Each structure stands twice: as C-alpha cells, then as structure tokens.
Amino acid sequence: MRSTAYVASPYGFAESTRHFYTDRLLPLVRSHVDVIDPWEADLPPGETPAERWLALGEFHLRAIAERADLVVACLDQEPPDNGTVVEVAWAAAHGRPVVAYRNDLRQGGEEGLSYNLMIGAVVRRSGGVEVSTLEDLERALGRLTA
C-alpha cells in the first residue's frame, strides 16, 4: 500500500510560487506517495469569512492527523510561513514524520540554523529530516516510504 503525504506550503498564495508547486514539487512528491494537496480544498460554508477560514484550517489539521502518513513541509521564506509551521508541529504531535524542505538561501534561525531552532527540533522529533534541494527531498521520500 502506498503512503500518503500532506504537502504543507504557502506556495498556493502567489502566482510566482504556484508554478513551482504544481509543475516541480507535486510531481516529485507524487512519484513516491499519494498526495493530500491542501490547495485543492474548497473554502467550506460558514456564516462569516472568519468561520469559513477557521473551518478550512480544521479540515487541514484533520487531514494531517487522520489521513497522512507523513508531511512534506515547504519552509522557504524568512521567517517560514506561520501556517506551515503549525502544520509541521501538528504533524509531529500526531506522530507523522516531517520532511522539511527549505531551499531559501537566507539564514533565519540561531547561528548555523536555517530557521528557528524549535522548527528544527520538531522536525527531528517527528522522525523526519531537513533537506535543502529537490534531489535531497526525493532521496528522503524514498527512504521514508521504502
């Protein structure tokens, strides 16, 4: 049976990153696992915009906890996207290994770290790994799904 990965990222927010997400990242991840793509989810019904957005967030968290075997988290940007960081922590809290992809050249954490030390600690604690290239991401997915 194939594993399922939730792909956490801010890449759907901007046209400049959407193409990388759909044309490069998703095909690579799909070559190893079935994908839960949160950018395909429709905004649920609700009386106010806030209620709809909160319901969507809950939908995403349920997908991680109930359907995903692992999470691929895209942590480019400085600082990394808040929502993606929450998804990383949520995945780790639910025993899902996190493959943390960061190709951003900027350093944003404590000395020698790509991002805040707590993000790295959560990734390691999840049983996952940090990667900085698509080639490393592909190797990590191969190891985690073997």
N, CA, C and O atoms as a GROMACS GRO file, in nm:
protein
  584
    1MET      N    1   0.085  -0.119   0.000
    1MET     CA    2   0.000   0.000   0.000
    1MET      C    3   0.089   0.125   0.000
    1MET      O    4   0.186   0.132   0.075
    2ARG      N    5   0.055   0.221  -0.083
    2ARG     CA    6   0.132   0.345  -0.094
    2ARG      C    7   0.106   0.436   0.024
    2ARG      O    8  -0.007   0.444   0.074
    3SER      N    9   0.209   0.504   0.068
    3SER     CA   10   0.195   0.604   0.174
    3SER      C   11   0.127   0.729   0.120
    3SER      O   12   0.121   0.752  -0.001
    4THR      N   13   0.076   0.808   0.212
    4THR     CA   14   0.010   0.935   0.177
    4THR      C   15   0.082   1.048   0.248
    4THR      O   16   0.112   1.040   0.367
    5ALA      N   17   0.110   1.155   0.172
    5ALA     CA   18   0.177   1.272   0.229
    5ALA      C   19   0.091   1.395   0.214
    5ALA      O   20   0.035   1.421   0.107
    6TYR      N   21   0.080   1.470   0.320
    6TYR     CA   22   0.019   1.603   0.318
    6TYR      C   23   0.132   1.698   0.281
    6TYR      O   24   0.239   1.693   0.342
    7VAL      N   25   0.108   1.786   0.183
    7VAL     CA   26   0.211   1.881   0.141
    7VAL      C   27   0.174   2.019   0.196
    7VAL      O   28   0.081   2.084   0.149
    8ALA      N   29   0.249   2.061   0.297
    8ALA     CA   30   0.225   2.189   0.364
    8ALA      C   31   0.313   2.296   0.301
    8ALA      O   32   0.435   2.281   0.294
    9SER      N   33   0.250   2.404   0.255
    9SER     CA   34   0.330   2.511   0.195
    9SER      C   35   0.247   2.638   0.180
    9SER      O   36   0.124   2.634   0.180
   10PRO      N   37   0.316   2.750   0.166
   10PRO     CA   38   0.248   2.875   0.133
   10PRO      C   39   0.246   2.899  -0.018
   10PRO      O   40   0.204   3.006  -0.062
   11TYR      N   41   0.290   2.802  -0.098
   11TYR     CA   42   0.310   2.823  -0.241
   11TYR      C   43   0.184   2.854  -0.320
   11TYR      O   44   0.193   2.907  -0.430
   12GLY      N   45   0.069   2.822  -0.269
   12GLY     CA   46  -0.055   2.850  -0.341
   12GLY      C   47  -0.102   2.994  -0.333
   12GLY      O   48  -0.192   3.034  -0.407
   13PHE      N   49  -0.043   3.074  -0.246
   13PHE     CA   50  -0.087   3.212  -0.227
   13PHE      C   51  -0.046   3.305  -0.340
   13PHE      O   52  -0.115   3.404  -0.366
   14ALA      N   53   0.066   3.274  -0.409
   14ALA     CA   54   0.118   3.368  -0.508
   14ALA      C   55   0.143   3.300  -0.642
   14ALA      O   56   0.186   3.185  -0.648
   15GLU      N   57   0.115   3.372  -0.747
   15GLU     CA   58   0.140   3.321  -0.882
   15GLU      C   59   0.287   3.284  -0.900
   15GLU      O   60   0.320   3.188  -0.969
   16SER      N   61   0.376   3.361  -0.837
   16SER     CA   62   0.519   3.338  -0.853
   16SER      C   63   0.565   3.204  -0.798
   16SER      O   64   0.669   3.153  -0.840
   17THR      N   65   0.492   3.145  -0.705
   17THR     CA   66   0.532   3.016  -0.648
   17THR      C   67   0.440   2.902  -0.688
   17THR      O   68   0.476   2.786  -0.673
   18ARG      N   69   0.322   2.934  -0.739
   18ARG     CA   70   0.226   2.830  -0.777
   18ARG      C   71   0.282   2.736  -0.884
   18ARG      O   72   0.259   2.615  -0.878
   19HIS      N   73   0.355   2.791  -0.980
   19HIS     CA   74   0.409   2.707  -1.088
   19HIS      C   75   0.513   2.609  -1.035
   19HIS      O   76   0.514   2.493  -1.075
   20PHE      N   77   0.599   2.655  -0.946
   20PHE     CA   78   0.696   2.564  -0.886
   20PHE      C   79   0.622   2.452  -0.813
   20PHE      O   80   0.660   2.335  -0.823
   21TYR      N   81   0.518   2.488  -0.740
   21TYR     CA   82   0.441   2.391  -0.662
   21TYR      C   83   0.376   2.286  -0.753
   21TYR      O   84   0.391   2.166  -0.730
   22THR      N   85   0.305   2.331  -0.855
   22THR     CA   86   0.229   2.237  -0.939
   22THR      C   87   0.315   2.164  -1.042
   22THR      O   88   0.288   2.049  -1.075
   23ASP      N   89   0.420   2.231  -1.092
   23ASP     CA   90   0.497   2.172  -1.202
   23ASP      C   91   0.623   2.098  -1.157
   23ASP      O   92   0.670   2.009  -1.229
   24ARG      N   93   0.677   2.131  -1.041
   24ARG     CA   94   0.801   2.067  -0.996
   24ARG      C   95   0.781   1.986  -0.868
   24ARG      O   96   0.812   1.867  -0.862
   25LEU      N   97   0.728   2.054  -0.766
   25LEU     CA   98   0.720   1.989  -0.634
   25LEU      C   99   0.619   1.874  -0.631
   25LEU      O  100   0.654   1.761  -0.595
   26LEU      N  101   0.495   1.901  -0.669
   26LEU     CA  102   0.393   1.795  -0.661
   26LEU      C  103   0.427   1.673  -0.745
   26LEU      O  104   0.411   1.561  -0.697
   27PRO      N  105   0.473   1.688  -0.870
   27PRO     CA  106   0.509   1.567  -0.946
   27PRO      C  107   0.618   1.485  -0.878
   27PRO      O  108   0.613   1.362  -0.879
   28LEU      N  109   0.716   1.552  -0.819
   28LEU     CA  110   0.823   1.480  -0.748
   28LEU      C  111   0.764   1.402  -0.630
   28LEU      O  112   0.791   1.283  -0.614
   29VAL      N  113   0.685   1.468  -0.548
   29VAL     CA  114   0.627   1.403  -0.431
   29VAL      C  115   0.534   1.290  -0.475
   29VAL      O  116   0.535   1.182  -0.416
   30ARG      N  117   0.453   1.314  -0.579
   30ARG     CA  118   0.359   1.210  -0.627
   30ARG      C  119   0.430   1.088  -0.684
   30ARG      O  120   0.370   0.981  -0.693
   31SER      N  121   0.554   1.103  -0.723
   31SER     CA  122   0.627   0.986  -0.773
   31SER      C  123   0.659   0.887  -0.661
   31SER      O  124   0.698   0.773  -0.688
   32HIS      N  125   0.643   0.928  -0.536
   32HIS     CA  126   0.672   0.842  -0.421
   32HIS      C  127   0.549   0.809  -0.336
   32HIS      O  128   0.541   0.700  -0.278
   33VAL      N  129   0.454   0.902  -0.328
   33VAL     CA  130   0.340   0.886  -0.238
   33VAL      C  131   0.214   0.943  -0.301
   33VAL      O  132   0.219   1.018  -0.397
   34ASP      N  133   0.100   0.904  -0.244
   34ASP     CA  134  -0.025   0.973  -0.277
   34ASP      C  135  -0.023   1.105  -0.203
   34ASP      O  136   0.028   1.113  -0.091
   35VAL      N  137  -0.078   1.208  -0.264
   35VAL     CA  138  -0.067   1.344  -0.209
   35VAL      C  139  -0.201   1.395  -0.160
   35VAL      O  140  -0.303   1.382  -0.227
   36ILE      N  141  -0.199   1.453  -0.040
   36ILE     CA  142  -0.309   1.535   0.007
   36ILE      C  143  -0.265   1.678  -0.021
   36ILE      O  144  -0.173   1.729   0.042
   37ASP      N  145  -0.332   1.742  -0.115
   37ASP     CA  146  -0.296   1.878  -0.157
   37ASP      C  147  -0.396   1.977  -0.095
   37ASP      O  148  -0.509   1.986  -0.141
   38PRO      N  149  -0.354   2.049   0.008
   38PRO     CA  150  -0.449   2.140   0.074
   38PRO      C  151  -0.495   2.254  -0.016
   38PRO      O  152  -0.598   2.316   0.011
   39TRP      N  153  -0.421   2.281  -0.124
   39TRP     CA  154  -0.462   2.389  -0.215
   39TRP      C  155  -0.578   2.347  -0.305
   39TRP      O  156  -0.634   2.430  -0.376
   40GLU      N  157  -0.614   2.220  -0.303
   40GLU     CA  158  -0.729   2.173  -0.380
   40GLU      C  159  -0.859   2.183  -0.302
   40GLU      O  160  -0.968   2.170  -0.359
   41ALA      N  161  -0.850   2.206  -0.173
   41ALA     CA  162  -0.970   2.211  -0.087
   41ALA      C  163  -1.046   2.341  -0.110
   41ALA      O  164  -0.988   2.448  -0.118
   42ASP      N  165  -1.177   2.329  -0.120
   42ASP     CA  166  -1.263   2.447  -0.131
   42ASP      C  167  -1.289   2.507   0.007
   42ASP      O  168  -1.285   2.437   0.108
   43LEU      N  169  -1.313   2.635   0.009
   43LEU     CA  170  -1.348   2.703   0.133
   43LEU      C  171  -1.484   2.651   0.179
   43LEU      O  172  -1.582   2.662   0.105
   44PRO      N  173  -1.492   2.594   0.299
   44PRO     CA  174  -1.619   2.539   0.347
   44PRO      C  175  -1.723   2.648   0.370
   44PRO      O  176  -1.688   2.766   0.380
   45PRO      N  177  -1.849   2.610   0.379
   45PRO     CA  178  -1.952   2.709   0.407
   45PRO      C  179  -1.941   2.761   0.551
   45PRO      O  180  -1.886   2.694   0.638
   46GLY      N  181  -1.993   2.878   0.573
   46GLY     CA  182  -1.994   2.939   0.705
   46GLY      C  183  -2.065   3.073   0.696
   46GLY      O  184  -2.081   3.129   0.587
   47GLU      N  185  -2.106   3.123   0.808
   47GLU     CA  186  -2.180   3.249   0.809
   47GLU      C  187  -2.091   3.370   0.784
   47GLU      O  188  -2.136   3.470   0.727
   48THR      N  189  -1.966   3.363   0.827
   48THR     CA  190  -1.874   3.476   0.809
   48THR      C  191  -1.747   3.426   0.741
   48THR      O  192  -1.718   3.306   0.745
   49PRO      N  193  -1.670   3.515   0.680
   49PRO     CA  194  -1.542   3.472   0.622
   49PRO      C  195  -1.451   3.407   0.727
   49PRO      O  196  -1.384   3.308   0.698
   50ALA      N  197  -1.448   3.462   0.847
   50ALA     CA  198  -1.364   3.404   0.953
   50ALA      C  199  -1.405   3.261   0.984
   50ALA      O  200  -1.318   3.175   1.001
   51GLU      N  201  -1.535   3.234   0.991
   51GLU     CA  202  -1.581   3.098   1.017
   51GLU      C  203  -1.540   3.003   0.906
   51GLU      O  204  -1.502   2.889   0.931
   52ARG      N  205  -1.546   3.051   0.782
   52ARG     CA  206  -1.507   2.966   0.669
   52ARG      C  207  -1.358   2.935   0.673
   52ARG      O  208  -1.317   2.821   0.652
   53TRP      N  209  -1.276   3.037   0.701
   53TRP     CA  210  -1.132   3.014   0.708
   53TRP      C  211  -1.095   2.921   0.823
   53TRP      O  212  -1.010   2.833   0.807
   54LEU      N  213  -1.158   2.939   0.938
   54LEU     CA  214  -1.130   2.850   1.052
   54LEU      C  215  -1.170   2.707   1.021
   54LEU      O  216  -1.100   2.613   1.059
   55ALA      N  217  -1.281   2.689   0.954
   55ALA     CA  218  -1.325   2.554   0.915
   55ALA      C  219  -1.226   2.490   0.818
   55ALA      O  220  -1.200   2.370   0.825
   56LEU      N  221  -1.170   2.571   0.728
   56LEU     CA  222  -1.070   2.518   0.636
   56LEU      C  223  -0.944   2.476   0.712
   56LEU      O  224  -0.887   2.371   0.683
   57GLY      N  225  -0.902   2.556   0.808
   57GLY     CA  226  -0.786   2.519   0.889
   57GLY      C  227  -0.809   2.389   0.963
   57GLY      O  228  -0.720   2.304   0.970
   58GLU      N  229  -0.929   2.372   1.019
   58GLU     CA  230  -0.962   2.248   1.088
   58GLU      C  231  -0.961   2.129   0.992
   58GLU      O  232  -0.917   2.020   1.027
   59PHE      N  233  -1.010   2.151   0.870
   59PHE     CA  234  -1.009   2.046   0.767
   59PHE      C  235  -0.865   2.002   0.740
   59PHE      O  236  -0.837   1.882   0.731
   60HIS      N  237  -0.774   2.099   0.727
   60HIS     CA  238  -0.633   2.066   0.701
   60HIS      C  239  -0.571   1.990   0.817
   60HIS      O  240  -0.500   1.892   0.795
   61LEU      N  241  -0.597   2.032   0.938
   61LEU     CA  242  -0.541   1.963   1.055
   61LEU      C  243  -0.595   1.820   1.066
   61LEU      O  244  -0.521   1.729   1.102
   62ARG      N  245  -0.723   1.801   1.035
   62ARG     CA  246  -0.780   1.665   1.035
   62ARG      C  247  -0.713   1.578   0.929
   62ARG      O  248  -0.685   1.461   0.952
   63ALA      N  249  -0.687   1.637   0.813
   63ALA     CA  250  -0.622   1.560   0.706
   63ALA      C  251  -0.486   1.510   0.750
   63ALA      O  252  -0.449   1.396   0.722
   64ILE      N  253  -0.410   1.594   0.820
   64ILE     CA  254  -0.279   1.553   0.870
   64ILE      C  255  -0.294   1.442   0.973
   64ILE      O  256  -0.227   1.339   0.963
   65ALA      N  257  -0.380   1.462   1.071
   65ALA     CA  258  -0.393   1.368   1.182
   65ALA      C  259  -0.459   1.237   1.142
   65ALA      O  260  -0.426   1.132   1.197
   66GLU      N  261  -0.551   1.240   1.046
   66GLU     CA  262  -0.632   1.122   1.016
   66GLU      C  263  -0.596   1.052   0.885
   66GLU      O  264  -0.623   0.933   0.869
   67ARG      N  265  -0.534   1.124   0.790
   67ARG     CA  266  -0.513   1.063   0.659
   67ARG      C  267  -0.368   1.056   0.614
   67ARG      O  268  -0.333   0.972   0.530
   68ALA      N  269  -0.283   1.140   0.668
   68ALA     CA  270  -0.145   1.146   0.622
   68ALA      C  271  -0.055   1.048   0.697
   68ALA      O  272  -0.071   1.027   0.817
   69ASP      N  273   0.038   0.987   0.623
   69ASP     CA  274   0.141   0.904   0.685
   69ASP      C  275   0.265   0.988   0.715
   69ASP      O  276   0.343   0.954   0.803
   70LEU      N  277   0.282   1.096   0.641
   70LEU     CA  278   0.393   1.188   0.661
   70LEU      C  279   0.356   1.324   0.604
   70LEU      O  280   0.254   1.338   0.536
   71VAL      N  281   0.439   1.422   0.634
   71VAL     CA  282   0.416   1.559   0.586
   71VAL      C  283   0.541   1.608   0.516
   71VAL      O  284   0.652   1.595   0.568
   72VAL      N  285   0.522   1.665   0.398
   72VAL     CA  286   0.629   1.738   0.329
   72VAL      C  287   0.599   1.884   0.354
   72VAL      O  288   0.496   1.936   0.312
   73ALA      N  289   0.690   1.953   0.424
   73ALA     CA  290   0.668   2.093   0.462
   73ALA      C  291   0.768   2.183   0.390
   73ALA      O  292   0.889   2.162   0.400
   74CYS      N  293   0.717   2.281   0.320
   74CYS     CA  294   0.799   2.375   0.246
   74CYS      C  295   0.819   2.500   0.330
   74CYS      O  296   0.725   2.576   0.355
   75LEU      N  297   0.942   2.520   0.374
   75LEU     CA  298   0.971   2.624   0.471
   75LEU      C  299   1.054   2.738   0.414
   75LEU      O  300   1.125   2.807   0.487
   76ASP      N  301   1.044   2.759   0.282
   76ASP     CA  302   1.107   2.877   0.223
   76ASP      C  303   1.036   3.000   0.278
   76ASP      O  304   0.925   2.990   0.331
   77GLN      N  305   1.097   3.112   0.267
   77GLN     CA  306   1.056   3.243   0.319
   77GLN      C  307   1.129   3.268   0.450
   77GLN      O  308   1.173   3.175   0.518
   78GLU      N  309   1.140   3.393   0.482
   78GLU     CA  310   1.202   3.429   0.610
   78GLU      C  311   1.115   3.531   0.680
   78GLU      O  312   1.105   3.644   0.632
   79PRO      N  313   1.053   3.498   0.790
   79PRO     CA  314   1.051   3.365   0.851
   79PRO      C  315   0.959   3.272   0.773
   79PRO      O  316   0.879   3.318   0.691
   80PRO      N  317   0.969   3.140   0.797
   80PRO     CA  318   0.877   3.048   0.730
   80PRO      C  319   0.731   3.083   0.761
   80PRO      O  320   0.700   3.139   0.866
   81ASP      N  321   0.645   3.048   0.668
   81ASP     CA  322   0.501   3.076   0.681
   81ASP      C  323   0.444   3.018   0.811
   81ASP      O  324   0.467   2.902   0.844
   82ASN      N  325   0.370   3.103   0.884
   82ASN     CA  326   0.312   3.061   1.013
   82ASN      C  327   0.225   2.936   1.002
   82ASN      O  328   0.237   2.844   1.083
   83GLY      N  329   0.139   2.933   0.901
   83GLY     CA  330   0.050   2.818   0.885
   83GLY      C  331   0.126   2.690   0.860
   83GLY      O  332   0.091   2.585   0.914
   84THR      N  333   0.231   2.698   0.779
   84THR     CA  334   0.312   2.579   0.750
   84THR      C  335   0.383   2.532   0.876
   84THR      O  336   0.393   2.412   0.900
   85VAL      N  337   0.432   2.624   0.956
   85VAL     CA  338   0.499   2.589   1.082
   85VAL      C  339   0.400   2.519   1.176
   85VAL      O  340   0.437   2.422   1.241
   86VAL      N  341   0.278   2.566   1.182
   86VAL     CA  342   0.176   2.500   1.265
   86VAL      C  343   0.152   2.359   1.214
   86VAL      O  344   0.140   2.265   1.294
   87GLU      N  345   0.144   2.343   1.082
   87GLU     CA  346   0.122   2.209   1.026
   87GLU      C  347   0.238   2.115   1.059
   87GLU      O  348   0.216   1.997   1.083
   88VAL      N  349   0.361   2.167   1.061
   88VAL     CA  350   0.477   2.088   1.100
   88VAL      C  351   0.462   2.040   1.245
   88VAL      O  352   0.479   1.921   1.274
   89ALA      N  353   0.431   2.131   1.334
   89ALA     CA  354   0.416   2.095   1.476
   89ALA      C  355   0.300   1.998   1.496
   89ALA      O  356   0.311   1.903   1.573
   90TRP      N  357   0.190   2.022   1.427
   90TRP     CA  358   0.073   1.934   1.438
   90TRP      C  359   0.108   1.793   1.391
   90TRP      O  360   0.070   1.694   1.454
   91ALA      N  361   0.180   1.784   1.279
   91ALA     CA  362   0.220   1.653   1.227
   91ALA      C  363   0.307   1.579   1.329
   91ALA      O  364   0.284   1.462   1.357
   92ALA      N  365   0.405   1.648   1.383
   92ALA     CA  366   0.494   1.585   1.482
   92ALA      C  367   0.416   1.541   1.605
   92ALA      O  368   0.440   1.433   1.658
   93ALA      N  369   0.323   1.623   1.649
   93ALA     CA  370   0.242   1.589   1.766
   93ALA      C  371   0.155   1.467   1.742
   93ALA      O  372   0.116   1.398   1.836
   94HIS      N  373   0.126   1.439   1.615
   94HIS     CA  374   0.044   1.323   1.581
   94HIS      C  375   0.127   1.208   1.525
   94HIS      O  376   0.074   1.117   1.461
   95GLY      N  377   0.258   1.212   1.548
   95GLY     CA  378   0.345   1.101   1.510
   95GLY      C  379   0.371   1.088   1.362
   95GLY      O  380   0.406   0.980   1.314
   96ARG      N  381   0.355   1.196   1.288
   96ARG     CA  382   0.380   1.193   1.144
   96ARG      C  383   0.519   1.250   1.116
   96ARG      O  384   0.546   1.364   1.154
   97PRO      N  385   0.608   1.174   1.052
   97PRO     CA  386   0.739   1.230   1.019
   97PRO      C  387   0.725   1.346   0.921
   97PRO      O  388   0.639   1.346   0.834
   98VAL      N  389   0.812   1.445   0.938
   98VAL     CA  390   0.810   1.565   0.855
   98VAL      C  391   0.938   1.572   0.773
   98VAL      O  392   1.048   1.564   0.827
   99VAL      N  393   0.922   1.587   0.642
   99VAL     CA  394   1.035   1.618   0.555
   99VAL      C  395   1.028   1.768   0.534
   99VAL      O  396   0.939   1.818   0.465
  100ALA      N  397   1.122   1.840   0.594
  100ALA     CA  398   1.123   1.987   0.590
  100ALA      C  399   1.214   2.033   0.475
  100ALA      O  400   1.336   2.021   0.483
  101TYR      N  401   1.152   2.085   0.370
  101TYR     CA  402   1.226   2.134   0.253
  101TYR      C  403   1.244   2.285   0.265
  101TYR      O  404   1.148   2.359   0.282
  102ARG      N  405   1.370   2.328   0.258
  102ARG     CA  406   1.399   2.472   0.258
  102ARG      C  407   1.513   2.496   0.162
  102ARG      O  408   1.627   2.455   0.186
  103ASN      N  409   1.483   2.564   0.052
  103ASN     CA  410   1.581   2.598  -0.049
  103ASN      C  411   1.616   2.746  -0.042
  103ASN      O  412   1.696   2.795  -0.122
  104ASP      N  413   1.558   2.818   0.052
  104ASP     CA  414   1.583   2.960   0.071
  104ASP      C  415   1.726   2.978   0.123
  104ASP      O  416   1.765   2.914   0.220
  105LEU      N  417   1.802   3.064   0.060
  105LEU     CA  418   1.942   3.082   0.096
  105LEU      C  419   1.962   3.159   0.225
  105LEU      O  420   2.069   3.154   0.285
  106ARG      N  421   1.858   3.231   0.268
  106ARG     CA  422   1.872   3.313   0.389
  106ARG      C  423   1.874   3.226   0.513
  106ARG      O  424   1.805   3.124   0.522
  107GLN      N  425   1.954   3.268   0.608
  107GLN     CA  426   1.958   3.202   0.738
  107GLN      C  427   1.865   3.279   0.830
  107GLN      O  428   1.871   3.402   0.835
  108GLY      N  429   1.780   3.212   0.903
  108GLY     CA  430   1.684   3.284   0.983
  108GLY      C  431   1.674   3.239   1.127
  108GLY      O  432   1.595   3.293   1.204
  109GLY      N  433   1.752   3.144   1.162
  109GLY     CA  434   1.745   3.094   1.298
  109GLY      C  435   1.869   3.130   1.377
  109GLY      O  436   1.943   3.222   1.342
  110GLU      N  437   1.889   3.056   1.480
  110GLU     CA  438   2.008   3.074   1.561
  110GLU      C  439   2.130   3.039   1.476
  110GLU      O  440   2.116   2.979   1.369
  111GLU      N  441   2.248   3.076   1.521
  111GLU     CA  442   2.370   3.059   1.442
  111GLU      C  443   2.382   2.918   1.385
  111GLU      O  444   2.376   2.819   1.458
  112GLY      N  445   2.399   2.911   1.254
  112GLY     CA  446   2.415   2.783   1.186
  112GLY      C  447   2.285   2.714   1.148
  112GLY      O  448   2.288   2.608   1.087
  113LEU      N  449   2.170   2.772   1.183
  113LEU     CA  450   2.041   2.710   1.152
  113LEU      C  451   1.969   2.788   1.042
  113LEU      O  452   1.982   2.910   1.031
  114SER      N  453   1.894   2.718   0.962
  114SER     CA  454   1.820   2.781   0.853
  114SER      C  455   1.697   2.855   0.900
  114SER      O  456   1.653   2.951   0.837
  115TYR      N  457   1.641   2.809   1.013
  115TYR     CA  458   1.521   2.870   1.069
  115TYR      C  459   1.522   2.848   1.220
  115TYR      O  460   1.615   2.788   1.273
  116ASN      N  461   1.423   2.896   1.285
  116ASN     CA  462   1.414   2.889   1.432
  116ASN      C  463   1.445   2.749   1.483
  116ASN      O  464   1.401   2.649   1.426
  117LEU      N  465   1.522   2.742   1.590
  117LEU     CA  466   1.564   2.614   1.647
  117LEU      C  467   1.448   2.522   1.681
  117LEU      O  468   1.461   2.400   1.673
  118MET      N  469   1.334   2.578   1.718
  118MET     CA  470   1.220   2.495   1.756
  118MET      C  471   1.161   2.421   1.636
  118MET      O  472   1.112   2.309   1.650
  119ILE      N  473   1.165   2.483   1.518
  119ILE     CA  474   1.117   2.415   1.398
  119ILE      C  475   1.206   2.293   1.371
  119ILE      O  476   1.156   2.183   1.348
  120GLY      N  477   1.337   2.314   1.375
  120GLY     CA  478   1.429   2.203   1.354
  120GLY      C  479   1.411   2.093   1.457
  120GLY      O  480   1.417   1.975   1.424
  121ALA      N  481   1.390   2.131   1.582
  121ALA     CA  482   1.370   2.032   1.688
  121ALA      C  483   1.245   1.950   1.663
  121ALA      O  484   1.245   1.829   1.684
  122VAL      N  485   1.138   2.015   1.619
  122VAL     CA  486   1.012   1.943   1.591
  122VAL      C  487   1.030   1.848   1.474
  122VAL      O  488   0.982   1.734   1.478
  123VAL      N  489   1.100   1.892   1.371
  123VAL     CA  490   1.124   1.804   1.256
  123VAL      C  491   1.201   1.680   1.300
  123VAL      O  492   1.163   1.568   1.266
  124ARG      N  493   1.308   1.698   1.374
  124ARG     CA  494   1.387   1.584   1.422
  124ARG      C  495   1.304   1.495   1.514
  124ARG      O  496   1.307   1.373   1.503
  125ARG      N  497   1.230   1.557   1.602
  125ARG     CA  498   1.148   1.482   1.697
  125ARG      C  499   1.041   1.398   1.625
  125ARG      O  500   1.002   1.292   1.674
  126SER      N  501   0.996   1.446   1.510
  126SER     CA  502   0.894   1.374   1.434
  126SER      C  503   0.948   1.247   1.369
  126SER      O  504   0.871   1.161   1.325
  127GLY      N  505   1.080   1.235   1.364
  127GLY     CA  506   1.141   1.123   1.292
  127GLY      C  507   1.170   1.160   1.148
  127GLY      O  508   1.207   1.075   1.067
  128GLY      N  509   1.151   1.286   1.117
  128GLY     CA  510   1.172   1.334   0.981
  128GLY      C  511   1.312   1.386   0.959
  128GLY      O  512   1.404   1.355   1.034
  129VAL      N  513   1.325   1.465   0.854
  129VAL     CA  514   1.456   1.512   0.812
  129VAL      C  515   1.444   1.648   0.746
  129VAL      O  516   1.339   1.682   0.690
  130GLU      N  517   1.550   1.727   0.753
  130GLU     CA  518   1.558   1.855   0.685
  130GLU      C  519   1.635   1.837   0.554
  130GLU      O  520   1.739   1.771   0.552
  131VAL      N  521   1.584   1.895   0.446
  131VAL     CA  522   1.650   1.887   0.316
  131VAL      C  523   1.653   2.025   0.253
  131VAL      O  524   1.570   2.110   0.283
  132SER      N  525   1.752   2.047   0.163
  132SER     CA  526   1.764   2.179   0.102
  132SER      C  527   1.758   2.178  -0.050
  132SER      O  528   1.765   2.284  -0.112
  133THR      N  529   1.746   2.060  -0.110
  133THR     CA  530   1.734   2.051  -0.256
  133THR      C  531   1.622   1.953  -0.291
  133THR      O  532   1.583   1.870  -0.210
  134LEU      N  533   1.573   1.964  -0.412
  134LEU     CA  534   1.471   1.869  -0.457
  134LEU      C  535   1.529   1.728  -0.467
  134LEU      O  536   1.457   1.630  -0.445
  135GLU      N  537   1.656   1.717  -0.499
  135GLU     CA  538   1.721   1.585  -0.504
  135GLU      C  539   1.724   1.522  -0.364
  135GLU      O  540   1.697   1.403  -0.348
  136ASP      N  541   1.757   1.603  -0.264
  136ASP     CA  542   1.756   1.552  -0.126
  136ASP      C  543   1.614   1.516  -0.081
  136ASP      O  544   1.594   1.419  -0.009
  137LEU      N  545   1.516   1.595  -0.123
  137LEU     CA  546   1.376   1.567  -0.092
  137LEU      C  547   1.338   1.430  -0.151
  137LEU      O  548   1.274   1.348  -0.085
  138GLU      N  549   1.377   1.409  -0.275
  138GLU     CA  550   1.344   1.282  -0.340
  138GLU      C  551   1.408   1.165  -0.267
  138GLU      O  552   1.343   1.062  -0.247
  139ARG      N  553   1.533   1.178  -0.227
  139ARG     CA  554   1.600   1.071  -0.153
  139ARG      C  555   1.532   1.046  -0.018
  139ARG      O  556   1.514   0.931   0.023
  140ALA      N  557   1.495   1.154   0.051
  140ALA     CA  558   1.428   1.140   0.181
  140ALA      C  559   1.295   1.068   0.166
  140ALA      O  560   1.262   0.980   0.247
  141LEU      N  561   1.219   1.104   0.065
  141LEU     CA  562   1.091   1.036   0.042
  141LEU      C  563   1.112   0.889   0.012
  141LEU      O  564   1.037   0.803   0.058
  142GLY      N  565   1.216   0.859  -0.066
  142GLY     CA  566   1.248   0.720  -0.096
  142GLY      C  567   1.278   0.641   0.030
  142GLY      O  568   1.232   0.528   0.046
  143ARG      N  569   1.357   0.700   0.121
  143ARG     CA  570   1.391   0.632   0.247
  143ARG      C  571   1.270   0.616   0.338
  143ARG      O  572   1.249   0.509   0.396
  144LEU      N  573   1.190   0.721   0.350
  144LEU     CA  574   1.075   0.716   0.442
  144LEU      C  575   0.963   0.625   0.393
  144LEU      O  576   0.883   0.577   0.474
  145THR      N  577   0.957   0.600   0.265
  145THR     CA  578   0.847   0.519   0.211
  145THR      C  579   0.891   0.381   0.167
  145THR      O  580   0.811   0.304   0.113
  146ALA      N  581   1.019   0.347   0.190
  146ALA     CA  582   1.070   0.215   0.148
  146ALA      C  583   1.009   0.105   0.233
  146ALA      O  584   1.040  -0.013   0.213
   0.00000   0.00000   0.00000
